[in-house]
């Protein structure tokens, strides 16, 4: 009897112990699946509110189409994130693909872009409350808004088609055809670009037949391609478009004024500190087809007179990434060559000087996102290096660059205000999150959880860095990611994923490959 009672007690105790252990054991983590791509929130376009304690960030994700099974679409929202972890992020826009946001100088409004009647247009959103209002209703659309320093005007770009441009007297004052050859057979002087009075008729004259075929092209019944760069990411296009710059009143949005003219493409525009001029890039060689033009210049355009001055330009050279200092006294820029593969050089020039007065800032990596300090004593930028894309601070006195974020992390967007540095970073343990540190990169903290919670439930593979010396004595780095549930001694199929070299490398900090790398490892590669 005692033995039976003892056995019963032992059985009950064992059952309770197993239950207790199971209750305390964390649930096993799952592997990354294909459909986890729908959970990845991609962050970009971070900007700190002027004089505030918040940052704006663009959040993009993939969602299933409600009407079509196995069809998907991208959705983009603007979010406001309190700095210092003092509150929860909140969405400012609905799922209507709002993007390209820019703070007004007083920090009370946001200009952003979303589609209206199938054209990108600029909207204004007051942080005081209320719905966003549409500012522009421009026939060409409006993108990339930039506020003037006094907040009274907005500079923007618009994409104008070749035939639209040819008929627009404000953008093409002479209403003539471009000088460079379009290379379409039968039109040695680009006559097909000019307006024709011929009525569309498939049985008519040659001019009428051409007008009829042009209608088919406009209705997208056929693609007419006679240009070099016709391949896009997922389709082909024969359209030839030109990016032009316009200025519009920030209150009324009426009658945008063209800042640029001609069969050229303009970009990287910013106001001078006094708001009277802009700096931008273009290629003003009117003898070259835009798809074949590799050179570029940095221009200074007076908004009142339209007078255009070439600040920097030389045969066989590219001048890009212009960034005026806060005082307007200095211009940071990059210079490259079109004749061979090289890493563009970072330089600094007094705005009233020329290339002979420019100072080189040595750094042999591809650089982007130039940001000045308020004191004009340093430049911040991000650069791909050794598998990551850290933020660097270039001291303009010593010409020394210092990495402020981890070498194996990838920063695709950041902003600097006073002693605050806010950035979007990709790490192996999290594809996209928003971080904050001081201006020296210290006291870093995560201030968002867009991906943290779902990724915490996943078992991940972490790369092991290795290297070898090639036949030229160059040390080449690479990374090995083992199957997520790797078992020592077992053989696995291997995927060799090669990318990069002089530029566009892949590594642990490459955000676009995070899901793909983790998925293949989860599948046993």
C-alpha positions as CSV (number, residue, x, y, z in Angstrom):
1,X,0.0,0.0,0.0
2,X,2.8,2.4,0.9
3,X,4.7,1.5,-2.2
4,X,1.6,2.2,-4.4
5,X,1.1,5.6,-2.6
6,X,4.8,6.5,-3.1
7,X,4.6,5.7,-6.8
8,X,1.4,7.8,-7.1
9,X,3.1,10.8,-5.4
10,X,6.2,10.4,-7.6
11,X,4.0,10.3,-10.7
12,X,2.1,13.4,-9.7
13,X,5.4,15.2,-8.8
14,X,6.9,14.3,-12.1
15,X,3.9,15.5,-14.0
16,X,3.9,18.8,-12.2
17,X,7.6,19.2,-12.7
18,X,7.3,18.6,-16.5
19,X,4.4,21.1,-16.7
20,X,6.5,23.7,-14.7
21,X,9.5,23.2,-17.0
22,X,7.3,23.5,-20.1
23,X,5.6,26.6,-18.8
24,X,8.9,28.3,-18.2
25,X,10.6,27.2,-21.5
26,X,10.3,29.8,-24.2
27,X,8.4,28.9,-27.4
28,X,10.8,27.6,-30.1
29,X,11.6,30.2,-32.7
30,X,10.4,29.7,-36.2
31,X,12.4,29.9,-39.4
32,X,12.2,32.8,-41.9
33,X,9.6,32.0,-44.6
34,X,9.0,33.5,-48.0
35,X,5.8,35.3,-46.8
36,X,7.9,37.0,-44.0
37,X,8.8,39.5,-46.8
38,X,5.3,40.9,-46.1
39,X,6.4,41.6,-42.5
40,X,9.5,43.6,-43.4
41,X,9.0,47.3,-42.9
42,X,11.5,49.3,-45.0
43,X,12.6,52.6,-43.5
44,X,14.0,55.6,-45.4
45,X,14.0,59.4,-45.7
46,X,14.6,60.2,-42.1
47,X,14.6,63.9,-41.2
48,X,14.6,65.7,-37.8
49,X,11.9,68.2,-37.1
50,X,13.4,71.8,-36.9
51,X,13.7,72.8,-33.3
52,X,11.8,69.7,-32.2
53,X,12.3,66.4,-30.5
54,X,10.8,64.3,-33.3
55,X,11.9,62.7,-36.5
56,X,10.0,62.0,-39.7
57,X,10.5,58.6,-41.4
58,X,9.1,56.9,-44.5
59,X,7.9,53.3,-43.9
60,X,7.4,51.0,-46.9
61,X,6.0,47.5,-46.9
62,X,4.4,44.9,-49.2
63,X,0.8,44.1,-48.8
64,X,-1.5,41.5,-50.5
65,X,-4.0,42.9,-53.1
66,X,-7.5,42.6,-51.6
67,X,-9.1,41.7,-54.9
68,X,-6.4,39.4,-56.4
69,X,-5.0,36.4,-54.7
70,X,-1.2,36.1,-54.9
71,X,-0.9,39.7,-56.1
72,X,0.9,42.3,-54.0
73,X,1.6,46.0,-53.9
74,X,3.9,48.4,-52.1
75,X,2.5,50.8,-49.5
76,X,4.3,53.8,-48.1
77,X,3.4,55.8,-45.0
78,X,4.9,58.8,-43.2
79,X,5.5,58.2,-39.5
80,X,6.5,60.7,-36.7
81,X,8.9,59.2,-34.2
82,X,9.6,60.9,-30.8
83,X,13.3,61.2,-30.0
84,X,14.9,59.8,-26.9
85,X,12.3,57.0,-26.6
86,X,9.9,59.4,-25.0
87,X,6.8,58.1,-26.8
88,X,5.4,55.8,-29.5
89,X,5.8,56.4,-33.2
90,X,2.5,57.4,-34.9
91,X,1.5,57.4,-38.6
92,X,0.8,60.8,-40.1
93,X,-0.6,59.6,-43.4
94,X,-2.8,56.7,-44.5
95,X,-1.8,53.9,-46.8
96,X,-1.8,56.1,-49.9
97,X,1.8,55.9,-50.8
98,X,2.9,59.3,-49.4
99,X,6.6,60.0,-49.6
100,X,9.4,62.5,-50.3
101,X,8.6,64.4,-47.2
102,X,10.2,67.7,-46.3
103,X,9.8,69.8,-43.1
104,X,8.9,73.5,-43.4
105,X,11.6,75.7,-41.9
106,X,9.4,76.5,-38.8
107,X,8.7,72.8,-38.3
108,X,4.9,73.3,-38.4
109,X,4.2,71.7,-41.8
110,X,5.3,68.8,-43.9
111,X,5.3,68.9,-47.7
112,X,5.1,65.4,-49.2
113,X,4.2,63.7,-52.5
114,X,1.4,61.3,-53.4
115,X,-0.6,60.6,-56.5
116,X,-3.6,62.6,-57.5
117,X,-5.3,61.9,-60.9
118,X,-2.4,59.6,-61.9
119,X,0.2,62.3,-61.3
120,X,2.5,62.9,-58.4
121,X,1.5,66.1,-56.6
122,X,2.7,68.0,-53.5
123,X,0.5,68.0,-50.4
124,X,0.9,70.0,-47.2
125,X,0.1,68.6,-43.8
126,X,-0.1,70.8,-40.7
127,X,1.3,69.3,-37.4
128,X,-1.4,71.4,-35.7
129,X,-4.1,68.9,-36.9
130,X,-6.4,68.5,-39.8
131,X,-6.2,66.7,-43.2
132,X,-3.5,67.2,-45.7
133,X,-4.3,69.6,-48.5
134,X,-3.2,69.4,-52.1
135,X,-0.9,72.2,-53.0
136,X,-0.1,71.5,-56.6
137,X,-2.2,70.5,-59.6
138,X,0.5,70.7,-62.1
139,X,0.0,69.1,-65.5
140,X,3.5,67.4,-65.4
141,X,3.2,66.4,-61.7
142,X,5.4,67.6,-58.9
143,X,8.1,65.7,-56.9
144,X,11.1,66.2,-54.6
145,X,9.8,69.3,-52.7
146,X,12.4,71.6,-51.2
147,X,11.3,74.6,-49.0
148,X,12.9,78.0,-49.4
149,X,14.7,79.2,-46.2
150,X,11.8,81.7,-45.5
151,X,9.1,79.0,-46.0
152,X,7.3,81.0,-48.7
153,X,8.2,79.0,-51.7
154,X,8.7,75.4,-52.6
155,X,11.2,74.2,-55.3
156,X,10.2,70.9,-57.0
157,X,11.0,68.8,-60.0
158,X,8.7,67.4,-62.7
159,X,9.2,64.8,-65.4
160,X,8.4,66.1,-68.8
161,X,8.1,63.9,-71.9
162,X,10.0,64.7,-75.1
163,X,6.9,65.7,-77.1
164,X,5.4,67.6,-74.2
165,X,8.7,69.5,-73.8
166,X,8.9,70.3,-77.6
167,X,5.4,72.0,-77.4
168,X,6.0,73.9,-74.2
169,X,7.1,77.5,-74.9
170,X,8.2,78.1,-71.3
171,X,10.5,75.1,-71.3
172,X,11.4,75.2,-75.0
173,X,11.2,78.9,-76.0
174,X,12.1,78.3,-79.6
175,X,9.7,75.4,-80.0
176,X,12.4,73.6,-81.9
177,X,13.6,70.0,-81.9
178,X,16.7,68.9,-79.9
179,X,20.1,69.3,-81.6
180,X,21.3,65.9,-80.6
181,X,20.2,63.0,-82.9
182,X,17.3,60.9,-81.8
183,X,18.5,58.2,-84.2
184,X,15.1,57.4,-85.6
185,X,15.3,56.4,-89.2
186,X,13.9,58.8,-91.7
187,X,14.1,61.9,-89.4
188,X,17.6,63.3,-89.7
189,X,16.6,66.6,-88.0
190,X,14.2,65.1,-85.4
191,X,11.2,66.4,-87.3
192,X,9.0,63.8,-85.7
193,X,9.2,65.7,-82.4
194,X,7.7,68.8,-83.8
195,X,3.9,69.3,-83.8
196,X,2.1,67.9,-86.8
197,X,-1.3,69.0,-88.2
198,X,-1.9,65.6,-89.8
199,X,-5.1,63.8,-88.9
200,X,-4.7,60.2,-87.8
201,X,-5.7,57.9,-90.7
202,X,-4.4,54.4,-91.2
203,X,-5.2,54.7,-95.0
204,X,-4.0,58.2,-95.5
205,X,-0.7,59.9,-96.4
206,X,2.6,58.9,-94.7
207,X,2.1,61.8,-92.2
208,X,-1.5,60.7,-91.4
209,X,-0.4,57.1,-91.0
210,X,2.4,58.2,-88.6
211,X,-0.2,60.2,-86.6
212,X,-2.4,57.1,-86.4
213,X,0.5,55.0,-85.1
214,X,1.4,57.7,-82.6
215,X,-2.1,57.4,-81.2
216,X,-1.5,53.6,-80.7
217,X,1.7,54.4,-78.8
218,X,-0.1,57.0,-76.6
219,X,-2.8,54.5,-75.8
220,X,-0.1,52.0,-74.8
221,X,-1.2,49.5,-77.5
222,X,2.4,49.3,-78.6
223,X,5.9,50.3,-77.3
224,X,8.0,52.3,-79.7
225,X,11.6,52.1,-78.7
226,X,14.5,53.9,-80.4
227,X,16.7,54.8,-77.4
228,X,19.7,53.1,-75.8
229,X,18.5,52.9,-72.2
230,X,15.1,51.1,-72.6
231,X,15.4,48.5,-69.9
232,X,14.0,49.2,-66.4
233,X,13.8,47.1,-63.3
234,X,10.8,45.0,-64.3
235,X,9.8,46.3,-67.7
236,X,10.9,48.2,-70.9
237,X,10.2,51.7,-71.9
238,X,10.8,53.8,-75.0
239,X,9.8,57.1,-73.2
240,X,12.3,59.9,-73.1
241,X,11.8,62.2,-70.2
242,X,13.5,65.3,-68.8
243,X,13.5,66.4,-65.2
244,X,12.9,70.2,-64.9
245,X,12.8,72.4,-61.9
246,X,10.0,74.7,-60.9
247,X,9.2,77.1,-58.0
248,X,5.7,77.6,-56.6
249,X,4.1,79.7,-53.9
250,X,3.9,77.6,-50.7
251,X,0.5,79.0,-49.8
252,X,-1.4,79.0,-53.0
253,X,0.4,76.5,-55.2
254,X,-0.7,78.4,-58.2
255,X,1.2,79.0,-61.5
256,X,4.5,77.1,-61.0
257,X,7.4,79.1,-62.5
258,X,9.9,77.2,-64.6
259,X,13.5,77.6,-63.3
260,X,15.2,75.5,-66.0
261,X,14.7,75.1,-69.8
262,X,15.8,73.0,-72.7
263,X,16.2,69.3,-73.6
264,X,18.3,68.7,-70.4
265,X,17.8,66.9,-67.1
266,X,18.3,68.7,-63.8
267,X,18.6,67.4,-60.3
268,X,20.1,67.6,-56.8
269,X,18.6,71.0,-56.3
270,X,18.8,73.2,-53.2
271,X,18.2,76.8,-52.3
272,X,21.0,79.2,-51.4
273,X,20.7,80.4,-47.8
274,X,19.2,83.8,-49.0
275,X,16.6,82.0,-51.1
276,X,17.5,84.0,-54.2
277,X,19.3,81.3,-56.1
278,X,19.6,77.5,-56.4
279,X,22.4,75.0,-56.9
280,X,21.7,71.9,-59.0
281,X,23.3,69.4,-61.4
282,X,22.8,68.8,-65.1
283,X,24.6,68.2,-68.4
284,X,24.3,71.1,-70.8
285,X,26.0,69.5,-73.7
286,X,23.2,69.8,-76.4
287,X,25.1,67.7,-78.9
288,X,24.8,64.4,-77.0
289,X,21.7,62.2,-76.6
290,X,20.8,62.3,-72.8
291,X,21.2,58.5,-72.6
292,X,24.8,58.8,-73.8
293,X,25.8,61.8,-71.8
294,X,28.1,60.8,-68.9
295,X,29.5,64.1,-67.9
296,X,27.7,66.4,-65.5
297,X,28.1,70.0,-64.2
298,X,27.1,71.9,-61.0
299,X,25.1,75.0,-61.8
300,X,24.1,78.2,-60.0
301,X,20.7,79.6,-61.2
302,X,19.4,83.1,-60.2
303,X,15.7,82.7,-59.6
304,X,14.8,86.3,-60.5
305,X,16.7,86.5,-63.8
306,X,17.1,82.9,-64.8
307,X,20.8,83.5,-65.3
308,X,22.7,80.2,-65.2
309,X,26.3,80.0,-64.2
310,X,28.4,76.8,-64.4
311,X,30.2,76.5,-61.1
312,X,32.0,73.3,-61.9
313,X,32.4,71.4,-65.2
314,X,35.2,69.9,-67.3
315,X,35.5,67.5,-70.3
316,X,35.5,63.9,-69.2
317,X,34.5,64.7,-65.6
318,X,31.4,64.3,-63.4
319,X,30.6,66.9,-60.8
320,X,27.8,65.6,-58.4
321,X,26.4,65.7,-54.9
322,X,26.5,69.5,-54.4
323,X,25.9,70.6,-50.8
324,X,26.0,74.2,-49.7
325,X,27.2,75.0,-46.2
326,X,24.7,76.7,-43.9
327,X,26.3,80.1,-44.4
328,X,26.5,79.6,-48.2
329,X,30.2,80.3,-48.2
330,X,31.4,76.8,-49.0
331,X,30.3,74.1,-51.5
332,X,31.0,70.4,-50.9
333,X,30.8,68.2,-53.9
334,X,32.2,65.0,-55.6
335,X,34.3,64.8,-58.7
336,X,34.7,61.7,-60.9
337,X,35.9,60.6,-64.3
338,X,33.9,59.1,-67.2
339,X,36.9,57.5,-68.9
340,X,37.5,54.7,-66.3
341,X,36.1,53.1,-63.2
342,X,37.0,55.2,-60.2
343,X,35.7,56.3,-56.8
344,X,34.5,60.0,-57.0
345,X,36.6,62.3,-54.9
346,X,35.1,64.5,-52.2
347,X,36.1,68.2,-52.4
348,X,35.5,71.5,-50.7
349,X,35.4,74.8,-52.5
350,X,34.7,78.4,-51.6
351,X,31.4,79.4,-53.4
352,X,33.1,82.3,-55.1
353,X,36.1,80.2,-56.2
354,X,36.8,77.6,-58.8
355,X,38.2,74.1,-59.1
356,X,41.8,75.4,-58.6
357,X,40.8,76.6,-55.1
358,X,39.1,73.3,-54.2
359,X,40.5,71.2,-51.3
360,X,40.4,67.4,-51.6
361,X,39.1,65.4,-48.6
362,X,40.7,61.9,-49.1
363,X,38.4,58.9,-48.5
364,X,38.5,56.0,-51.0
365,X,34.9,54.8,-50.7
366,X,31.7,55.6,-52.5
367,X,30.1,58.4,-50.5
368,X,26.5,59.7,-50.3
369,X,24.1,61.8,-48.2
370,X,26.4,64.7,-47.5
371,X,25.4,66.7,-44.4
372,X,27.1,69.8,-43.0
373,X,27.5,70.6,-39.3
374,X,26.0,73.9,-38.2
375,X,29.5,75.1,-37.3
376,X,30.8,74.1,-40.8
377,X,33.7,72.3,-39.2
378,X,32.8,68.8,-40.4
379,X,30.9,66.8,-43.1
380,X,28.8,63.7,-42.3
381,X,28.2,61.1,-45.0
382,X,27.5,57.4,-45.4
383,X,29.8,55.1,-47.4
384,X,29.9,51.5,-48.3
385,X,32.9,49.8,-46.7
386,X,33.9,46.2,-45.8
387,X,30.4,44.8,-46.0
388,X,28.6,47.7,-44.2
389,X,27.6,51.3,-44.8
390,X,28.5,53.3,-41.7
391,X,28.1,57.0,-41.1
392,X,31.4,58.9,-41.2
393,X,32.4,62.3,-39.8
394,X,35.0,64.1,-41.9
395,X,36.9,66.7,-39.8
396,X,37.6,69.5,-42.3
397,X,40.6,70.7,-40.4
398,X,42.5,67.4,-40.1
399,X,40.9,65.8,-43.2
400,X,40.4,62.6,-41.1
401,X,37.2,60.6,-41.3
402,X,35.8,58.6,-38.4
403,X,33.2,55.9,-38.5
404,X,30.3,56.6,-36.1
405,X,28.2,53.5,-36.5
406,X,29.1,49.8,-36.6
407,X,31.2,48.6,-39.5
408,X,28.9,45.7,-40.3
409,X,25.7,47.8,-40.2
410,X,24.2,49.5,-43.2
411,X,22.9,53.1,-42.9
412,X,20.7,54.1,-45.9
413,X,19.4,57.4,-44.4
414,X,20.3,59.8,-41.6
415,X,19.9,63.3,-40.4
416,X,21.9,65.6,-38.1
417,X,20.6,68.4,-35.9
418,X,22.7,70.0,-33.2
419,X,24.0,67.1,-31.1
420,X,21.4,64.7,-32.4
421,X,22.1,62.0,-35.0
422,X,19.1,59.9,-36.2
423,X,19.6,57.2,-38.7
424,X,18.0,54.1,-40.3
425,X,20.2,51.1,-39.9
426,X,20.2,47.5,-41.2
427,X,21.8,44.8,-38.9
428,X,21.8,41.1,-39.1
429,X,19.4,40.9,-36.2
430,X,17.0,43.5,-37.6
431,X,16.5,44.5,-41.2
432,X,15.3,48.1,-40.6
433,X,15.1,50.2,-37.4
434,X,15.5,53.8,-36.4
435,X,18.4,54.7,-34.1
436,X,19.5,57.8,-32.3
437,X,22.9,58.8,-30.9
438,X,24.8,62.0,-30.1
439,X,26.7,63.7,-32.9
440,X,29.8,61.7,-32.1
441,X,28.0,58.4,-32.5
442,X,27.9,57.7,-28.8
443,X,25.0,56.7,-26.6
444,X,23.2,55.0,-29.4
445,X,19.7,53.7,-28.7
446,X,16.9,52.2,-30.8
447,X,13.8,54.5,-31.0
448,X,11.5,52.3,-33.0
449,X,10.2,48.7,-33.2
450,X,8.9,48.5,-36.8
451,X,10.5,45.1,-37.2
452,X,11.9,44.1,-33.8
453,X,8.9,42.2,-32.5
454,X,8.3,39.8,-35.4
455,X,12.0,39.3,-36.0
456,X,12.4,38.3,-32.3
457,X,10.3,35.3,-33.0
458,X,12.6,34.1,-35.8
459,X,15.7,32.0,-35.6
460,X,18.4,33.7,-37.7
461,X,21.7,32.8,-39.3
462,X,24.6,35.1,-38.4
463,X,27.4,35.5,-41.0
464,X,31.0,34.6,-40.2
465,X,33.6,37.0,-41.8
466,X,36.5,35.4,-43.7
467,X,39.1,36.6,-46.2
468,X,41.7,35.4,-48.6
469,X,44.6,37.0,-50.5
470,X,44.2,36.9,-54.3
471,X,47.0,36.5,-56.9
472,X,47.6,40.3,-56.9
473,X,48.2,40.4,-53.1
474,X,44.8,42.0,-52.4
475,X,42.9,40.8,-49.3
476,X,39.3,39.9,-50.4
477,X,36.7,39.7,-47.7
478,X,33.7,37.4,-47.8
479,X,31.1,36.1,-45.4
480,X,29.7,32.6,-44.7
481,X,26.2,32.1,-43.5
482,X,25.5,28.6,-42.4
483,X,22.1,26.9,-42.5
484,X,20.0,28.3,-39.7
485,X,19.7,24.9,-38.0
486,X,23.2,23.8,-38.9
487,X,24.4,20.5,-37.6
488,X,28.2,20.0,-37.4
489,X,29.4,17.2,-39.7
490,X,26.4,17.3,-42.0
491,X,26.8,18.3,-45.6
492,X,24.7,21.1,-47.1
493,X,24.2,22.6,-50.6
494,X,26.0,25.9,-51.0
495,X,24.9,29.1,-52.8
496,X,27.6,31.4,-54.0
497,X,26.2,34.9,-54.0
498,X,28.7,37.3,-55.7
499,X,28.1,41.0,-56.0
500,X,30.1,44.2,-56.0
501,X,33.7,45.0,-56.4
502,X,34.5,48.7,-57.0
503,X,31.0,49.5,-56.1
504,X,27.6,48.1,-55.1
505,X,28.9,45.4,-52.8
506,X,26.8,43.1,-50.7
507,X,27.5,42.3,-47.1
508,X,25.9,42.0,-43.7
509,X,24.7,45.6,-43.9
510,X,22.9,45.3,-47.3
511,X,19.2,45.9,-46.5
512,X,17.9,44.7,-49.8
513,X,19.3,41.2,-49.3
514,X,18.4,40.7,-45.6
515,X,15.3,38.5,-46.3
516,X,16.8,36.6,-49.2
517,X,19.9,35.6,-47.2
518,X,17.9,34.6,-44.2
519,X,15.4,32.7,-46.2
520,X,17.9,30.5,-48.0
521,X,19.7,29.7,-44.7
522,X,16.3,28.8,-43.3
523,X,15.8,26.3,-46.2
524,X,19.0,24.6,-45.4
525,X,21.6,26.3,-47.7
